[in-house]
């Protein structure tokens, strides 16, 4: 059974027994896109659901934590952070070959191009970016104790943990030598800001195509893909989103480099950062360059894992090899930022 298919004959009786209200003949269709946990739309009895699973086969340690995804969206159900309803977690790998969970299917819009070419009105584009900003601030304002997520991350300096984790993950999936990655691995620990004690729930992959907008309004109805979520430093999410805009719009990177943002109603980096600071009560951000360099390193390490999975034959998307080719360009972006200080 590959990452692209689902054994509905085994899944159907399990859902009939364990998912309240489930009935009818089950069909499954894999969603396009995504590099990590294969995601399927399930249909049965006039109802639709979403299934996310770990890929089958040999995996890198600590990756594809669908149980953590299920826990966090369950916890956020009553907060100001829009998430799908979580229905069922199945840890029994004998059902479809790997752990999975079932959540609500939502009908909305997901955009991939940050210039939002599908939107013709600049005011609506501006409202959609402001909505991303609002939801990000809401996420970082969640009381993790109140929602039962106080143990959702390890104690200590978030960036020290993350640099160590992604260096290890990169080493575990390394397929060739990269001078740029080696430079980042050496520079980041030596230039890490002192821990300021800020801790919040962080998404880990907060970007345009991981949020779903209402079918006709500039309003987010769901934040998706929580696999990398943890307790950490809130500026990691903000820097990750802004980092993506520094990239070119070609070669699969989907950035805003060279785009005349005012002509499209899109905020520049400083406007977006200032709006976030106002919403979260920050007076400013020191060491911003470090946060951006870290994000380039982390994304490069993640895509190295995608590349390794493609070589192992269990990547979720047929585009995985192309994504793997972005590791070196991303690392070079990070190195260039070091030299621009």
C-alpha positions in Angstrom: 0.0 0.0 0.0 1.6 3.3 -1.1 1.3 6.8 0.3 -1.0 7.6 -2.6 -3.7 5.0 -1.9 -6.0 3.9 0.9 -7.4 0.5 1.8 -11.1 1.4 2.0 -12.2 -2.2 2.4 -10.4 -2.4 5.8 -11.2 1.2 6.7 -15.0 1.1 6.2 -15.9 -1.4 8.9 -13.5 0.3 11.3 -15.3 3.7 10.8 -18.7 2.0 11.0 -17.8 0.8 14.5 -15.8 3.8 15.8 -17.0 7.0 14.0 -20.4 8.3 15.2 -22.9 8.9 12.4 -20.8 7.1 9.8 -22.7 5.0 7.2 -22.8 4.3 3.5 -20.3 3.0 1.0 -16.8 4.6 1.6 -14.8 6.2 -1.2 -11.5 8.0 -0.9 -9.7 10.6 -3.0 -6.2 11.9 -2.2 -5.8 15.6 -2.0 -3.1 17.1 -4.4 -0.1 18.8 -2.9 1.5 18.4 0.5 4.8 16.8 1.2 4.4 15.0 4.5 1.3 13.3 5.8 -0.9 12.0 3.0 -4.4 13.5 3.2 -7.6 12.1 1.7 -11.2 13.2 1.3 -13.6 10.5 2.4 -17.2 10.3 1.2 -19.9 8.0 2.6 -23.6 8.3 3.0 -23.8 11.9 1.7 -21.2 13.1 4.2 -17.6 14.0 3.7 -14.6 13.7 6.1 -10.8 14.2 5.9 -8.3 11.5 6.8 -4.6 12.3 7.5 -2.2 9.5 8.0 1.4 8.8 8.5 3.1 7.6 5.3 3.6 3.8 5.3 7.1 2.4 5.3 10.4 3.4 6.9 10.3 6.9 8.4 12.7 9.3 10.1 12.4 9.4 13.8 9.9 11.8 15.3 8.5 12.8 11.9 4.8 12.6 10.8 3.3 13.0 14.3 -0.4 12.8 13.3 -1.3 12.1 16.9 0.1 15.5 17.9 -1.9 17.1 15.1 -5.0 15.4 16.4 -4.3 16.6 19.9 -3.7 20.2 19.0 -6.8 20.7 16.8 -8.9 19.0 19.4 -7.5 21.4 22.0 -8.1 24.5 19.9 -11.7 23.7 19.1 -13.1 26.2 21.6 -10.6 29.0 21.0 -10.3 31.9 18.6 -8.1 29.9 16.3 -10.2 28.4 13.5 -9.6 24.6 13.1 -11.7 21.7 11.7 -13.5 19.5 14.3 -11.4 16.5 15.3 -13.4 13.3 15.3 -11.2 10.2 15.7 -7.6 9.1 16.2 -6.6 5.6 15.2 -3.3 4.4 16.5 -3.8 0.8 15.3 -1.5 0.5 12.3 -3.2 -2.7 11.2 -6.2 -0.9 9.8 -4.7 1.0 6.9 -0.9 0.4 7.5 -0.2 3.5 9.6 -1.7 5.7 12.3 -4.4 8.2 11.1 -7.0 10.6 12.3 -10.4 11.7 10.9 -11.5 15.4 11.0 -14.2 17.6 9.6 -14.3 18.4 5.9 -14.7 22.1 5.3 -15.7 23.8 2.0 -13.4 26.8 1.5 -10.7 28.3 -0.6 -6.9 27.5 -0.3 -4.6 29.7 -2.2 -1.0 28.8 -3.3 0.3 32.0 -4.9 1.0 34.8 -2.4 0.1 37.4 -5.0 -3.5 36.0 -4.9 -4.1 36.3 -8.7 -7.6 34.7 -8.2 -8.6 37.9 -6.2 -9.3 40.9 -8.4 -9.9 43.5 -5.6 -6.9 45.0 -3.8 -8.9 45.7 -0.7 -9.9 42.0 -0.5 -6.2 41.0 -0.8 -5.3 43.4 1.9 -8.1 42.0 4.1 -6.9 38.5 3.6 -3.4 39.3 4.6 -4.7 41.1 7.7 -6.8 38.1 8.5 -3.7 35.9 8.4 -2.0 38.3 10.7 -5.0 38.3 13.1 -5.2 34.5 13.3 -1.5 34.2 13.9 -1.8 36.7 16.8 -4.8 34.7 18.1 -2.8 31.5 18.0 0.1 33.0 20.0 -2.4 34.4 22.5 -3.9 30.9 23.3 -3.7 30.1 27.0 -1.9 26.7 26.7 -2.6 25.7 30.3 -6.4 26.4 29.8 -6.6 24.2 26.7 -4.5 21.4 28.1 -1.3 21.9 26.1 1.1 22.9 28.8 3.2 19.8 28.1 3.1 20.1 24.3 6.7 21.1 24.1 9.9 20.7 26.0 11.3 23.2 28.5 14.3 25.4 27.7 15.4 27.7 24.9 13.2 27.0 21.9 15.8 28.0 19.3 18.5 25.8 21.0 16.1 22.9 20.8 15.1 23.6 17.2 18.6 24.1 15.9 19.7 20.8 17.5 16.6 19.0 16.3 16.8 20.1 12.7 20.5 19.6 12.5 20.0 16.0 13.6 17.1 15.6 11.1 19.2 17.1 8.4 22.1 14.7 9.2 19.7 11.7 9.2 18.4 12.6 5.7 21.6 14.1 4.2 22.2 12.9 0.7 25.2 15.0 -0.3 27.5 17.7 1.1 26.3 21.3 1.2 28.7 24.1 2.1 25.7 26.5 2.7 24.0 24.1 5.1 27.3 23.6 7.0 27.7 27.3 7.3 24.2 27.7 8.7 24.7 24.8 11.1 27.9 26.5 12.4 26.5 30.1 12.5 23.2 29.6 14.2 24.3 28.3 17.6 27.0 31.0 17.8 24.5 33.9 17.1 21.4 32.7 19.0 19.8 35.5 21.1 19.4 35.1 24.8 16.2 33.4 25.8 13.6 36.0 26.5 11.2 33.5 28.1 8.4 34.0 25.5 6.5 30.8 25.0 3.3 30.1 23.1 1.7 27.5 20.9 3.4 27.7 17.5 2.1 26.2 14.3 5.5 25.6 12.7 4.4 25.9 9.1 2.2 29.0 9.1 1.8 30.2 5.5 -0.9 31.0 2.9 -1.5 27.5 1.6 -2.0 26.1 5.1 -5.0 28.3 5.9 -8.5 27.9 4.4 -10.6 30.9 3.6 -14.4 31.2 3.6 -15.8 30.5 0.1 -16.7 34.1 -0.4 -15.3 36.2 2.5 -11.7 37.2 3.4 -12.1 35.2 6.6 -10.1 32.1 7.6 -12.3 29.1 8.5 -9.4 26.7 9.3 -5.7 26.6 10.0 -4.4 23.3 8.6 -1.3 21.0 8.8 -0.4 21.1 12.4 2.3 18.4 12.2 5.1 20.7 13.3 3.3 22.5 16.1 4.8 22.7 19.5 5.3 25.1 22.4 7.9 27.5 21.3 8.9 31.1 20.5 6.1 33.0 18.8 8.5 34.9 16.5 9.4 31.6 14.8 5.9 31.6 13.1 6.1 35.3 12.2 9.6 35.0 10.8 8.7 31.9 8.8 5.8 33.6 7.1 7.8 36.7 6.3 10.8 34.6 5.2 8.7 32.9 2.5 8.0 36.3 1.0 11.7 36.9 0.4 11.8 34.0 -2.1 11.3 34.3 -5.8 8.0 33.3 -7.3 9.5 30.8 -9.6 11.3 27.4 -9.2 8.5 26.2 -6.9 9.3 28.7 -4.1 6.2 30.8 -4.4 7.6 34.0 -2.9 7.1 37.7 -3.4 10.7 38.7 -4.4 10.5 41.5 -6.9 6.7 41.9 -6.6 5.3 45.4 -6.4 3.2 44.7 -3.3 1.5 48.1 -3.0 0.1 47.7 -6.5 -1.7 44.5 -5.3 -2.8 45.7 -1.9 -0.2 43.5 -0.2 1.6 44.7 3.0 5.3 45.1 3.0 7.3 43.2 5.7 7.4 46.1 8.2 3.7 46.7 7.9 2.8 43.1 8.6 5.3 42.9 11.5 4.0 46.1 13.0 0.4 44.8 12.8 1.4 41.6 14.6 3.3 43.5 17.3 0.2 45.8 17.9 -2.0 42.7 18.2 0.3 40.9 20.6 1.5 43.9 22.6 5.1 43.9 21.4 7.0 47.1 21.2 9.4 45.8 18.6 11.6 42.9 17.6 15.3 42.6 18.2 17.6 40.1 16.4 15.1 39.8 13.4 17.9 38.7 11.1 18.7 35.7 13.2 15.0 34.6 13.1 15.0 34.8 9.3 18.3 32.9 8.9 17.0 30.2 11.2 13.8 29.9 9.1 15.8 29.4 5.9 17.9 26.7 7.6 14.8 24.9 9.1 12.9 24.9 5.8 16.0 23.6 4.0 16.3 20.8 6.6 12.6 19.9 6.2 12.9 19.7 2.4 16.0 17.5 2.8 13.8 15.1 4.6 11.3 15.3 1.7 14.2 14.5 -0.7 15.3 11.6 1.4 11.7 10.2 1.5 11.5 10.5 -2.3 14.7 8.4 -2.6 13.2 5.9 -0.1 10.1 5.7 -2.2 7.5 6.8 0.4 7.1 10.6 -0.2 3.5 11.8 -0.1 3.7 13.9 -3.3 5.1 13.1 -6.7 6.6 16.6 -6.6 8.9 15.6 -3.7 12.1 15.3 -5.7 11.6 18.8 -7.1 11.1 20.1 -3.6 14.3 18.3 -2.5 16.1 20.3 -5.2 15.3 23.5 -3.3 17.5 22.6 -0.3 20.6 24.2 -1.6 19.0 27.4 -2.9 17.2 27.9 0.5 20.4 27.4 2.4 22.2 29.9 0.2 19.4 32.5 0.9 20.2 32.0 4.6 23.9 32.4 4.1 23.3 35.6 2.1 21.3 37.0 5.0 24.3 36.4 7.3 26.5 38.4 5.1 24.0 41.3 4.8 24.0 42.1 8.5 
